[in-house]
Amino acid sequence: MDIPAKLDNGRSGSEVATAPPRTPPKKRGTFRGNVGDFVFKHLTLLFAVMVFSLVFLMAYEMYSGSRLSIEKFGLSFITNTTWDPVQDEFGALPFIFGTVVSSMLALIIAVPLSVGVAMFLSEIAPIWLSRPVSYLVELLAAIPSIVYGLWGIFVMVPWIRTSLEPFLSKTLGFIPLFRGAPYGFGMLAAGFILAIMILPIITSISRDVLKAIPNLQREAALALGATKWETTRIILSSARSGIFGATLLGLGRAVGETMAVTMVIGNRPVISASLFDPGHSMASVIANEFTEATSDMYVSSLVEIALVLFFVTMVLNALARIIVWSVTRKYNVAK
């Protein structure tokens, strides 16, 4: 019997033939993977870090610019009602009050309309109607705020001065909110213009939240004998968190709106119980007075108002995004 030749440290020829090929040893420091993937990954990471850093840079710059006002006034800056550039006495309470009142009034007007439109588009309207109406609603968000402001001055304010405010004063004048002279320019006008501007945001997000709810819930309700309205109420109860998040996003837009509000709010730093009286907001005072600021304290106080507005809008938008994401994620997983 032939004895197979011994090759390679005593192994037979058949063993050598079936042995796996040897891989060359890996060199330290060599790049593994495609060069394009590496560049793309780290380049996009750089862009994300730049955007994230930009937020902190803006906050730092505003804090640095408002340090003079912070050191002089402290927390009394947001509780003081005096705004006197001549005496270098500054308090932001009238502007905070105007921002809160105009934004809340806008939500009171816009939320019922937005939710109603979203319900119609997602639950009732046929496809041939819902698509063009959805497009028109979203188109409202693309209109520049200066156009809204001009429309407010020439169309909305005269209507409020000659029709709406006299009617409210006559019928609801016993309530302090609806007392005073019908100026037209004031908190009521600011609330209406903001309501129109935030309506497409709340509507589009609420519609997406309603569509994210599985059809199994609708079919189950109808199978149990529920009417269309009762089924819609069930869907609304399931989507209430997402609608609340959409409302917060609209509130964030209303709080930070500048030009349209500046053109119709009246720009007077006072705190009044009447919606007919002129007022001021944090964004509008910055737009109106920053170019006129002649002293370092004046500039620092305006920058501090911008810092307060920055943090308020950041918190509102972060909360809204988290709520909307949690609701849509839950129902997308359920599907």
C-alpha positions in Angstrom: 0.0 0.0 0.0 1.3 3.4 -1.0 2.0 5.8 1.8 0.9 9.4 1.1 3.7 11.8 0.9 4.2 14.0 4.0 4.0 17.6 3.2 4.1 20.7 5.3 5.1 19.6 8.8 4.1 16.0 8.4 0.5 16.5 7.0 -0.6 14.4 4.1 -1.4 15.8 0.6 -5.1 15.4 1.1 -5.1 17.2 4.4 -3.2 20.1 2.8 -5.8 20.2 0.0 -8.8 20.4 2.3 -7.2 22.9 4.8 -8.8 26.4 4.7 -6.7 29.1 3.0 -4.7 31.2 5.3 -5.7 34.8 5.7 -2.9 37.4 5.8 -2.3 38.9 9.2 -4.2 42.2 9.9 -2.0 45.2 10.0 -2.6 47.6 12.9 -3.8 51.1 12.0 -5.3 50.1 8.6 -8.8 51.4 7.6 -11.5 48.8 7.3 -14.5 49.5 5.1 -15.4 51.7 2.2 -13.8 55.2 2.2 -17.0 56.8 1.0 -19.1 55.3 3.8 -16.5 56.5 6.3 -16.5 60.1 4.9 -20.3 60.2 4.7 -20.8 59.0 8.2 -18.4 61.4 9.8 -19.4 64.3 7.6 -23.1 63.9 8.6 -22.1 63.5 12.2 -20.2 66.8 11.9 -23.3 68.5 10.6 -25.4 67.2 13.4 -22.9 68.3 16.0 -22.7 71.8 14.4 -26.5 72.2 14.6 -26.5 71.0 18.2 -23.6 73.3 19.1 -25.3 76.3 17.4 -28.2 76.1 19.9 -25.7 76.3 22.9 -23.8 79.1 21.1 -26.9 81.1 20.7 -27.8 80.7 24.3 -24.3 81.6 25.5 -24.2 84.7 23.3 -27.5 85.9 24.6 -26.5 85.2 28.2 -23.2 87.1 27.6 -25.1 90.0 26.1 -27.6 90.2 28.9 -25.2 89.8 31.8 -25.3 93.5 32.6 -29.0 93.5 33.0 -29.0 90.2 34.9 -26.4 91.5 37.4 -28.4 94.7 38.0 -32.0 93.5 38.1 -31.8 89.8 38.9 -35.2 88.1 39.1 -36.9 91.4 39.5 -36.5 91.9 35.8 -39.4 89.5 35.1 -41.6 90.9 37.9 -41.1 94.7 37.4 -43.6 96.6 35.3 -41.5 99.7 34.7 -39.9 100.1 31.2 -38.2 103.5 31.2 -35.2 103.7 28.9 -34.5 107.3 30.0 -33.9 106.3 33.6 -32.4 102.9 32.7 -35.1 101.1 34.6 -36.4 98.0 32.8 -38.9 95.3 33.7 -40.2 92.7 31.3 -43.5 91.8 33.0 -45.7 93.8 30.5 -44.1 92.0 27.6 -44.4 88.6 29.2 -48.1 89.4 30.0 -48.8 90.4 26.4 -47.1 87.3 25.0 -49.0 85.0 27.3 -52.4 86.7 26.8 -52.1 86.9 23.0 -50.9 83.3 22.7 -53.6 81.9 25.0 -56.3 83.8 23.1 -54.9 82.4 19.8 -55.1 78.9 21.2 -58.7 79.4 22.4 -59.6 80.4 18.9 -57.4 78.1 16.8 -57.5 74.7 18.7 -61.3 74.0 18.2 -61.1 75.0 14.5 -57.9 73.0 13.9 -59.1 69.8 15.6 -62.4 70.1 13.7 -60.6 70.5 10.4 -58.3 67.6 11.2 -61.3 65.4 12.2 -63.0 66.2 8.9 -59.9 65.5 6.8 -59.0 62.2 8.5 -62.4 60.7 9.3 -65.1 62.2 7.1 -63.9 63.8 3.9 -63.4 61.6 0.8 -59.9 61.4 -0.7 -60.8 63.6 -3.7 -61.7 66.4 -1.2 -59.3 65.8 1.7 -56.1 66.1 -0.5 -56.8 69.6 -1.9 -58.1 70.9 1.4 -55.1 69.5 3.2 -52.9 71.3 0.6 -54.6 74.6 1.1 -54.4 74.3 4.9 -50.7 73.6 4.8 -50.3 76.5 2.3 -51.3 78.9 5.0 -48.1 78.0 6.9 -46.0 79.1 3.9 -47.4 82.7 3.8 -44.8 85.2 5.2 -45.8 86.8 8.5 -45.4 90.3 7.0 -48.2 89.4 4.6 -50.4 88.4 7.5 -49.5 91.7 9.2 -50.5 93.8 6.2 -53.7 91.9 5.9 -54.4 92.4 9.6 -53.8 96.2 9.3 -56.0 96.8 6.2 -58.7 94.1 6.6 -58.9 92.6 10.1 -58.3 95.7 12.3 -61.0 97.8 10.6 -63.4 95.0 10.9 -62.6 94.5 14.6 -62.8 98.2 15.3 -66.1 98.8 13.5 -68.0 95.5 14.0 -66.6 93.0 16.5 -65.5 95.2 19.4 -68.7 97.3 19.5 -70.7 94.1 19.4 -68.7 92.5 22.2 -68.8 95.7 24.3 -72.6 95.9 23.9 -73.3 92.2 24.7 -70.5 91.3 27.1 -69.4 94.7 28.4 -70.1 93.6 32.0 -67.0 91.4 31.7 -63.7 93.4 32.2 -62.2 91.6 29.1 -64.6 93.4 26.8 -64.6 96.9 28.1 -62.9 100.0 26.7 -62.7 102.0 23.5 -62.7 100.1 20.2 -59.2 100.8 19.0 -59.0 97.9 16.7 -55.3 97.6 17.4 -54.7 95.5 20.6 -54.7 92.1 22.2 -57.8 90.9 20.4 -56.3 91.7 17.0 -53.0 90.0 18.0 -54.9 86.9 19.2 -56.9 86.7 15.9 -53.8 87.0 13.7 -51.9 84.4 15.7 -54.8 82.0 15.6 -54.8 82.2 11.8 -51.0 81.6 11.7 -51.0 78.6 14.0 -54.1 76.9 12.6 -52.2 75.1 9.8 -49.6 73.7 12.3 -52.1 72.3 14.7 -54.3 71.0 11.9 -51.6 69.1 10.0 -50.1 67.5 13.1 -53.5 66.6 14.5 -54.4 65.0 11.2 -51.2 63.0 11.2 -51.9 61.8 14.7 -55.4 60.8 13.9 -54.3 58.9 10.8 -51.6 57.1 12.9 -54.3 55.4 15.0 -54.9 51.8 13.7 -58.1 51.2 11.7 -58.8 48.2 14.0 -60.1 50.7 16.6 -62.5 52.2 14.1 -63.7 48.8 12.8 -64.1 47.5 16.4 -66.2 50.5 17.4 -68.4 50.2 14.3 -68.8 46.4 14.8 -70.1 47.0 18.3 -72.8 49.3 16.9 -71.2 52.7 17.5 -72.3 55.5 15.3 -69.8 57.6 13.2 -69.8 60.3 15.8 -69.2 57.8 18.7 -66.4 56.2 16.7 -64.8 59.6 16.2 -65.0 60.4 19.9 -63.2 57.1 20.6 -60.5 58.0 18.1 -60.2 61.5 19.6 -59.7 60.1 23.1 -56.9 57.9 21.8 -55.3 60.8 20.1 -55.6 63.4 22.8 -52.0 63.3 23.8 -50.8 63.9 20.2 -53.3 66.7 19.8 -52.0 68.2 23.0 -48.5 68.0 21.6 -49.7 69.7 18.4 -51.2 72.5 20.5 -47.9 73.0 22.2 -46.2 73.3 18.9 -48.7 75.9 17.9 -48.1 77.7 21.2 -44.4 77.8 20.5 -45.1 79.4 17.1 -47.4 81.9 18.7 -45.0 82.9 21.4 -42.2 83.6 19.0 -44.1 85.3 16.3 -42.8 88.9 15.6 -43.8 90.9 12.6 -47.5 90.2 12.3 -48.0 90.7 16.0 -45.9 93.9 16.0 -48.2 95.4 13.3 -51.5 94.8 15.1 -50.9 94.6 18.9 -50.6 98.4 19.5 -47.1 98.3 21.0 -47.8 99.9 24.4 -46.0 98.4 27.5 -49.0 98.2 29.9 -50.9 95.5 31.7 -54.6 95.8 31.1 -57.6 93.5 31.8 -59.3 94.5 28.6 -58.6 92.8 25.3 -59.5 96.0 23.5 -56.4 97.8 24.8 -53.1 97.9 23.1 -50.3 95.8 24.5 -46.8 94.5 23.8 -45.1 91.2 23.4 -41.5 90.0 24.0 -40.9 89.5 20.3 -42.4 92.8 19.2 -40.5 94.9 21.8 -37.2 93.5 20.5 -38.2 94.2 16.9 -39.4 97.7 17.7 -36.7 99.0 20.0 -33.5 97.2 19.4 -32.3 99.7 16.7 -33.2 102.6 19.1 -31.3 101.2 22.1 -28.8 103.9 23.0 -27.3 102.7 26.3 -25.6 99.4 27.2 -28.2 98.7 29.8 -31.0 99.2 27.3 -29.4 96.7 24.9 -28.7 94.2 27.6 -32.3 94.3 28.8 -33.6 93.6 25.3 -31.1 90.8 24.9 -32.4 89.3 28.2 -35.9 89.4 26.9 -34.6 87.5 23.9 -33.0 85.0 26.2 -36.2 84.4 28.1 -38.1 84.0 24.9 -35.5 81.6 23.6 -35.8 79.3 26.6 -39.6 79.4 26.6 -39.9 78.4 22.9 -37.2 75.7 23.3 -39.0 74.1 26.2 -42.4 74.3 24.5 -41.2 72.8 21.2 -39.2 70.0 23.0 -42.2 69.0 25.0 -44.5 69.0 22.0 -42.1 66.9 19.9 -41.7 64.4 22.6 -45.5 64.0 23.1 -46.2 63.8 19.4 -43.4 61.3 18.8 -44.5 59.1 21.7 -48.1 58.9 20.4 -47.3 58.2 16.8 -44.6 55.7 17.8 -47.0 53.8 20.0 -49.6 53.4 17.3 -47.1 52.7 14.5 -45.7 49.8 16.7 -49.3 48.6 17.2 -49.9 48.4 13.5 
